Amino acid sequence: MADHFVVRRIRSTSSNSSPEFLREFRAEIVHLITDGRPEAALRLLSKHYGVPEPTLRVGTVKRHRKVLACYVEKERRIYLSNSSFLTNPFVLLHEFYHHLRASRVEKSRQVEKRADLFAAAFIRDFSYWRGAVGGRK
């Protein structure tokens, strides 16, 4: 039940961009993914960033069979090579970054590095949040 409270609060204050809100938002996204709710995480991410929601599919794509995951811009779909990646926040957030970049006009260099940094920021804030919550108990 506590998870639903946080998700509801994030939805109702998604325009807030304070550092504390952003840290809680990132932590909740990682929590949703690790809890086996990647679609809910993608829905919240898409709403927060104002982009269409990407779809998820387990499987591979021609010419990309050896990668863990990939984003196909034409389909607006994230492909995961294995179902175990549905609960891997780094992989999902990395691919969501590609979706975010493809959905916006401005495009920058060092795409893979920036996708890694995007995913790492979410995981860092989740670790911080988990430590703060654990320390209060």
N, CA, C and O of each residue as an XYZ file, in Angstrom:
548
protein
N       0.814     -1.199      0.000
C       0.000      0.000      0.000
C       0.855      1.259      0.000
O       0.483      2.249     -0.629
N       1.995      1.243      0.694
C       2.852      2.424      0.737
C       3.341      2.791     -0.658
O       3.493      3.972     -0.968
N       3.593      1.774     -1.519
C       4.041      2.041     -2.884
C       3.015      2.858     -3.643
O       3.373      3.787     -4.367
N       1.763      2.528     -3.489
C       0.710      3.245     -4.206
C       0.632      4.697     -3.751
O       0.338      5.583     -4.553
N       0.894      4.946     -2.467
C       0.877      6.317     -1.957
C       1.950      7.157     -2.653
O       1.689      8.279     -3.086
N       3.152      6.602     -2.754
C       4.251      7.338     -3.381
C       3.940      7.599     -4.845
O       4.151      8.713     -5.324
N       3.444      6.599     -5.570
C       3.108      6.767     -6.978
C       2.029      7.835     -7.136
O       2.129      8.678     -8.028
N       1.009      7.818     -6.295
C      -0.055      8.815     -6.370
C       0.503     10.208     -6.127
O       0.147     11.157     -6.825
N       1.384     10.327     -5.128
C       1.966     11.630     -4.820
C       2.819     12.140     -5.978
O       2.784     13.328     -6.297
N       3.579     11.256     -6.602
C       4.404     11.649     -7.741
C       3.523     12.097     -8.897
O       3.812     13.108     -9.538
N       2.469     11.371     -9.169
C       1.576     11.752    -10.260
C       0.960     13.124    -10.015
O       0.812     13.912    -10.950
N       0.602     13.415     -8.777
C      -0.075     14.671     -8.503
C       0.879     15.856     -8.459
O       0.431     17.000     -8.533
N       2.173     15.616     -8.339
C       3.124     16.723     -8.264
C       4.195     16.621     -9.343
O       5.321     17.069     -9.128
N       3.873     16.042    -10.495
C       4.886     15.797    -11.508
C       5.494     17.068    -12.080
O       6.559     17.000    -12.695
N       4.864     18.222    -11.904
C       5.450     19.460    -12.406
C       6.520     19.997    -11.467
O       7.279     20.889    -11.847
N       6.595     19.473    -10.257
C       7.571     19.920     -9.285
C       8.961     19.452     -9.723
O       9.142     18.283    -10.063
N       9.929     20.346     -9.715
C      11.274     19.961    -10.134
C      12.321     20.259     -9.065
O      13.497     20.437     -9.382
N      11.905     20.315     -7.810
C      12.866     20.551     -6.736
C      13.816     19.356     -6.647
O      13.453     18.248     -7.041
N      15.035     19.574     -6.130
C      15.986     18.466     -6.014
C      15.450     17.297     -5.183
O      15.686     16.136     -5.516
N      14.731     17.605     -4.105
C      14.186     16.533     -3.262
C      13.121     15.736     -4.015
O      13.092     14.507     -3.946
N      12.245     16.447     -4.738
C      11.229     15.750     -5.532
C      11.899     14.851     -6.568
O      11.498     13.701     -6.747
N      12.913     15.370     -7.247
C      13.591     14.603     -8.283
C      14.235     13.351     -7.701
O      14.181     12.281     -8.308
N      14.847     13.482     -6.523
C      15.461     12.322     -5.871
C      14.395     11.272     -5.535
O      14.600     10.083     -5.783
N      13.263     11.702     -4.973
C      12.186     10.759     -4.642
C      11.589     10.140     -5.904
O      11.275      8.950     -5.931
N      11.435     10.948     -6.940
C      10.890     10.452     -8.204
C      11.792      9.358     -8.785
O      11.316      8.293     -9.178
N      13.076      9.629     -8.833
C      14.029      8.640     -9.369
C      14.020      7.371     -8.527
O      14.044      6.266     -9.068
N      13.986      7.527     -7.204
C      13.964      6.357     -6.325
C      12.707      5.521     -6.567
O      12.771      4.292     -6.599
N      11.578      6.184     -6.734
C      10.323      5.458     -6.973
C      10.353      4.733     -8.312
O       9.837      3.620     -8.419
N      10.943      5.339     -9.328
C      11.045      4.685    -10.637
C      11.863      3.405    -10.524
O      11.454      2.358    -11.027
N      13.010      3.484     -9.869
C      13.846      2.286     -9.688
C      13.101      1.250     -8.861
O      13.158      0.058     -9.163
N      12.407      1.690     -7.825
C      11.633      0.758     -6.994
C      10.576      0.027     -7.835
O      10.418     -1.187     -7.708
N       9.863      0.749     -8.678
C       8.849      0.118     -9.532
C       9.473     -0.930    -10.447
O       8.912     -2.009    -10.637
N      10.626     -0.613    -11.009
C      11.286     -1.560    -11.918
C      11.741     -2.793    -11.152
O      11.471     -3.915    -11.581
N      12.423     -2.612    -10.034
C      12.915     -3.765     -9.280
C      11.779     -4.578     -8.672
O      11.947     -5.757     -8.361
N      10.634     -3.948     -8.507
C       9.452     -4.621     -7.961
C       8.648     -5.354     -9.049
O       7.588     -5.914     -8.768
N       9.151     -5.347    -10.280
C       8.485     -6.067    -11.364
C       7.371     -5.295    -12.042
O       6.478     -5.895    -12.641
N       7.411     -3.963    -11.955
C       6.383     -3.136    -12.597
C       7.015     -2.138    -13.578
O       6.873     -0.925    -13.421
N       7.715     -2.669    -14.596
C       8.401     -1.771    -15.527
C       7.456     -0.902    -16.345
O       7.798      0.233    -16.678
N       6.283     -1.411    -16.672
C       5.323     -0.614    -17.454
C       4.861      0.612    -16.662
O       4.722      1.700    -17.219
N       4.627      0.430    -15.372
C       4.230      1.567    -14.532
C       5.355      2.595    -14.462
O       5.105      3.800    -14.494
N       6.581      2.122    -14.369
C       7.730      3.031    -14.343
C       7.837      3.809    -15.653
O       8.063      5.019    -15.638
N       7.676      3.127    -16.775
C       7.742      3.802    -18.079
C       6.601      4.804    -18.247
O       6.776      5.863    -18.849
N       5.439      4.461    -17.710
C       4.294      5.376    -17.775
C       4.605      6.668    -17.013
O       4.377      7.765    -17.521
N       5.128      6.526    -15.786
C       5.475      7.708    -14.984
C       6.607      8.515    -15.622
O       6.560      9.745    -15.641
N       7.608      7.834    -16.135
C       8.717      8.524    -16.802
C       8.216      9.322    -18.000
O       8.593     10.479    -18.189
N       7.373      8.702    -18.799
C       6.853      9.362    -20.001
C       6.027     10.586    -19.634
O       6.125     11.631    -20.276
N       5.217     10.444    -18.602
C       4.397     11.577    -18.163
C       5.286     12.702    -17.628
O       5.068     13.875    -17.932
N       6.273     12.335    -16.841
C       7.175     13.323    -16.244
C       7.941     14.101    -17.319
O       8.090     15.319    -17.220
N       8.423     13.398    -18.338
C       9.222     14.047    -19.379
C       8.382     14.542    -20.559
O       8.914     15.173    -21.473
N       7.081     14.264    -20.548
C       6.206     14.753    -21.600
C       6.444     14.122    -22.955
O       6.409     14.799    -23.982
N       6.685     12.823    -22.951
C       6.896     12.093    -24.210
C       5.920     10.917    -24.263
O       5.411     10.494    -23.225
N       5.652     10.382    -25.460
C       4.777      9.209    -25.549
C       5.406      8.014    -24.828
O       6.629      7.891    -24.761
N       4.576      7.160    -24.305
C       5.056      5.982    -23.577
C       5.588      4.933    -24.553
O       4.887      4.572    -25.498
N       6.817      4.434    -24.348
C       7.321      3.367    -25.217
C       6.706      2.027    -24.805
O       6.277      1.853    -23.664
N       6.673      1.109    -25.730
C       6.214     -0.237    -25.393
C       7.431     -1.101    -25.079
O       8.559     -0.766    -25.440
N       7.184     -2.210    -24.403
C       8.231     -3.161    -24.038
C       7.986     -4.484    -24.740
O       6.843     -4.919    -24.880
N       9.047     -5.112    -25.175
C       8.922     -6.441    -25.759
C      10.176     -7.238    -25.433
O      11.292     -6.730    -25.537
N       9.982     -8.491    -25.037
C      11.108     -9.384    -24.812
C      11.380    -10.089    -26.130
O      10.487    -10.704    -26.713
N      12.594     -9.997    -26.585
C      13.003    -10.578    -27.855
C      14.155     -9.779    -28.433
O      14.629     -8.823    -27.819
N      14.601    -10.172    -29.612
C      15.716     -9.464    -30.227
C      15.298     -8.879    -31.571
O      14.244     -9.203    -32.118
N      16.154     -8.018    -32.074
C      15.905     -7.332    -33.332
C      17.050     -7.672    -34.277
O      18.199     -7.783    -33.849
N      16.745     -7.836    -35.545
C      17.790     -8.089    -36.531
C      18.881     -7.057    -36.406
O      18.606     -5.889    -36.131
N      20.119     -7.473    -36.605
C      21.306     -6.632    -36.513
C      21.632     -6.213    -35.079
O      22.633     -5.532    -34.857
N      20.820     -6.601    -34.114
C      21.094     -6.261    -32.708
C      20.896     -7.490    -31.811
O      20.462     -7.361    -30.667
N      21.206     -8.644    -32.319
C      20.951     -9.878    -31.581
C      21.892    -10.082    -30.397
O      21.552    -10.811    -29.466
N      23.066     -9.454    -30.413
C      24.061     -9.691    -29.364
C      24.028     -8.671    -28.230
O      24.866     -8.730    -27.331
N      23.085     -7.744    -28.253
C      23.008     -6.732    -27.195
C      21.986     -7.143    -26.138
O      21.098     -7.954    -26.403
N      22.120     -6.580    -24.945
C      21.181     -6.879    -23.861
C      19.798     -6.328    -24.167
O      18.783     -6.970    -23.897
N      19.776     -5.116    -24.740
C      18.515     -4.449    -25.039
C      18.772     -3.401    -26.117
O      19.913     -2.999    -26.345
N      17.712     -2.968    -26.771
C      17.852     -1.872    -27.725
C      16.513     -1.149    -27.863
O      15.452     -1.688    -27.549
N      16.603      0.081    -28.340
C      15.415      0.893    -28.574
C      15.246      1.057    -30.071
O      16.191      1.434    -30.764
N      14.044      0.777    -30.583
C      13.751      0.937    -31.995
C      12.848      2.158    -32.143
O      11.675      2.137    -31.769
N      13.424      3.215    -32.694
C      12.734      4.500    -32.764
C      11.459      4.435    -33.602
O      10.440      5.006    -33.215
N      11.501      3.749    -34.742
C      10.322      3.669    -35.619
C       9.118      3.060    -34.911
O       7.978      3.440    -35.177
N       9.370      2.126    -34.020
C       8.299      1.422    -33.311
C       8.003      2.022    -31.934
O       7.010      1.673    -31.296
N       8.866      2.919    -31.489
C       8.792      3.438    -30.114
C       8.730      2.286    -29.121
O       7.876      2.242    -28.236
N       9.664      1.357    -29.297
C       9.638      0.134    -28.500
C      11.021     -0.192    -27.955
O      12.033     -0.057    -28.643
N      11.032     -0.623    -26.702
C      12.246     -1.116    -26.066
C      12.218     -2.633    -26.143
O      11.285     -3.274    -25.658
N      13.252     -3.204    -26.758
C      13.385     -4.656    -26.844
C      14.401     -5.114    -25.805
O      15.496     -4.560    -25.710
N      14.037     -6.115    -25.039
C      14.922     -6.718    -24.045
C      15.230     -8.133    -24.489
O      14.313     -8.890    -24.804
N      16.507     -8.511    -24.522
C      16.879     -9.830    -25.023
C      16.430    -10.963    -24.106
O      16.322    -12.112    -24.534
N      16.167    -10.631    -22.838
C      15.807    -11.656    -21.865
C      14.803    -11.052    -20.881
O      14.895     -9.871    -20.547
N      13.857    -11.849    -20.423
C      12.838    -11.328    -19.505
C      13.424    -10.890    -18.158
O      12.797    -10.106    -17.445
N      14.597    -11.374    -17.803
C      15.203    -10.952    -16.533
C      15.549     -9.463    -16.544
O      15.702     -8.864    -15.479
N      15.672     -8.861    -17.714
C      15.986     -7.437    -17.794
C      14.778     -6.551    -17.514
O      14.919     -5.333    -17.407
N      13.600     -7.142    -17.396
C      12.405     -6.372    -17.039
C      12.531     -5.760    -15.647
O      11.881     -4.759    -15.343
N      13.363     -6.359    -14.807
C      13.551     -5.846    -13.446
C      14.945     -5.255    -13.240
O      15.382     -5.065    -12.105
N      15.628     -4.968    -14.325
C      16.958     -4.378    -14.252
C      16.850     -2.880    -14.535
O      16.680     -2.488    -15.690
N      16.943     -2.040    -13.510
C      16.738     -0.607    -13.722
C      17.768      0.028    -14.649
O      17.433      0.932    -15.414
N      19.016     -0.430    -14.592
C      20.027      0.193    -15.449
C      19.696     -0.017    -16.922
O      19.747      0.927    -17.711
N      19.363     -1.226    -17.290
C      19.058     -1.531    -18.692
C      17.819     -0.768    -19.160
O      17.837     -0.141    -20.219
N      16.744     -0.821    -18.371
C      15.506     -0.133    -18.778
C      15.676      1.385    -18.853
O      15.197      2.012    -19.798
N      16.338      1.969    -17.888
C      16.523      3.418    -17.887
C      17.472      3.866    -18.994
O      17.285      4.935    -19.576
N      18.480      3.065    -19.286
C      19.387      3.352    -20.395
C      18.602      3.409    -21.706
O      18.776      4.332    -22.501
N      17.749      2.427    -21.921
C      16.952      2.394    -23.160
C      15.888      3.484    -23.161
O      15.575      4.034    -24.217
N      15.329      3.804    -22.004
C      14.361      4.903    -21.954
C      15.038      6.208    -22.347
O      14.418      7.052    -22.993
N      16.289      6.385    -21.970
C      17.013      7.590    -22.373
C      17.048      7.703    -23.898
O      16.868      8.791    -24.444
N      17.278      6.587    -24.583
C      17.270      6.604    -26.053
C      15.892      7.011    -26.573
O      15.788      7.761    -27.542
N      14.843      6.518    -25.931
C      13.478      6.906    -26.311
C      13.279      8.399    -26.079
O      12.730      9.095    -26.934
N      13.716      8.882    -24.943
C      13.589     10.296    -24.605
C      14.329     11.160    -25.619
O      13.793     12.164    -26.088
N      15.524     10.785    -25.951
C      16.329     11.525    -26.920
C      15.677     11.514    -28.297
O      15.671     12.534    -28.987
N      15.131     10.377    -28.701
C      14.490     10.266    -30.016
C      13.178     11.043    -30.068
O      12.752     11.463    -31.144
N      12.541     11.236    -28.928
C      11.255     11.928    -28.870
C      11.402     13.445    -28.843
O      10.412     14.164    -28.978
N      12.592     13.926    -28.675
C      12.830     15.374    -28.580
C      13.646     15.856    -29.759
O      14.369     15.080    -30.385
N      13.529     17.123    -30.057
C      14.231     17.704    -31.195
C      15.730     17.799    -30.940
O      16.536     17.425    -31.793
N      16.104     18.304    -29.760
C      17.528     18.481    -29.498
C      18.209     17.134    -29.334
O      17.761     16.279    -28.570
N      19.290     16.966    -30.061
C      20.045     15.722    -29.988
C      21.497     16.075    -29.715
O      22.031     17.026    -30.287
N      22.124     15.321    -28.857
C      23.493     15.635    -28.461
C      24.420     14.474    -28.771
O      23.987     13.387    -29.153
N      25.697     14.735    -28.597
C      26.705     13.703    -28.826
C      26.856     12.836    -27.583
O      26.206     13.061    -26.562
N      27.708     11.862    -27.694
C      28.014     10.942    -26.596
C      26.749     10.291    -26.042
O      26.516     10.283    -24.833
N      25.958      9.760    -26.925
C      24.655      9.225    -26.542
C      24.770      8.080    -25.542
O      24.044      8.074    -24.547
N      25.639      7.129    -25.766
C      25.750      5.979    -24.862
C      26.222      6.420    -23.478
O      25.709      5.953    -22.461
N      27.188      7.308    -23.450
C      27.681      7.799    -22.163
C      26.574      8.535    -21.417
O      26.399      8.338    -20.215
N      25.831      9.375    -22.117
C      24.743     10.123    -21.478
C      23.628      9.182    -21.016
O      23.028      9.412    -19.966
N      23.345      8.133    -21.780
C      22.331      7.152    -21.374
C      22.774      6.437    -20.103
O      21.964      6.195    -19.208
N      24.056      6.101    -20.025
C      24.587      5.470    -18.817
C      24.483      6.406    -17.616
O      24.101      5.979    -16.527
N      24.822      7.680    -17.811
C      24.745      8.654    -16.716
C      23.305      8.876    -16.260
O      23.047      9.042    -15.068
N      22.371      8.880    -17.204
C      20.945      9.029    -16.897
C      20.499      7.881    -15.990
O      19.881      8.111    -14.950
N      20.813      6.650    -16.385
C      20.424      5.476    -15.600
C      21.121      5.475    -14.238
O      20.498      5.158    -13.225
N      22.390      5.822    -14.210
C      23.155      5.817    -12.959
C      22.586      6.823    -11.951
O      22.594      6.559    -10.749
N      22.096      7.963    -12.425
C      21.518      8.965    -11.522
C      20.291      8.407    -10.808
O      20.106      8.654     -9.616
N      19.456      7.662    -11.517
C      18.269      7.066    -10.909
C      18.679      6.043     -9.850
O      18.130      6.028     -8.748
N      19.635      5.200    -10.186
C      20.068      4.152     -9.261
C      20.747      4.765     -8.039
O      20.549      4.287     -6.922
N      21.544      5.816     -8.233
C      22.189      6.510     -7.115
C      21.142      7.080     -6.152
O      21.270      6.946     -4.936
N      20.101      7.720     -6.710
C      19.068      8.297     -5.849
C      18.250      7.216     -5.147
O      17.796      7.416     -4.020
N      18.061      6.088     -5.797
C      17.361      4.971     -5.163
C      18.188      4.453     -3.982
O      17.647      4.185     -2.909
N      19.496      4.317     -4.187
C      20.372      3.837     -3.107
C      20.368      4.817     -1.945
O      20.347      4.410     -0.784
N      20.388      6.103     -2.255
C      20.334      7.131     -1.215
C      19.012      7.047     -0.448
O      18.991      7.080      0.782
N      17.923      6.939     -1.189
C      16.579      6.871     -0.586
C      16.454      5.621      0.277
O      15.943      5.677      1.396
N      16.921      4.499     -0.248
C      16.826      3.241      0.499
C      17.642      3.309      1.784
O      17.222      2.800      2.823
N      18.819      3.948      1.706
C      19.643      4.118      2.907
C      18.990      5.036      3.917
O      19.050      4.782      5.120
N      18.365      6.106      3.437
C      17.689      7.063      4.329
C      16.488      6.419      4.988
O      16.266      6.608      6.184
N      15.720      5.670      4.243
C      14.546      4.999      4.796
C      14.977      3.902      5.768
O      14.385      3.747      6.836
N      16.007      3.144      5.397
C      16.512      2.071      6.263
C      17.092      2.602      7.549
O      16.988      1.960      8.595
N      17.714      3.790      7.482
C      18.324      4.390      8.666
C      17.292      4.897      9.664
O      17.596      5.050     10.847
N      16.080      5.156      9.198
C      15.025      5.660     10.099
C      14.360      4.563     10.909
O      13.738      4.834     11.936
N      14.486      3.345     10.459
C      13.804      2.235     11.132
C      14.428      1.903     12.456
O      13.967      0.991     13.143
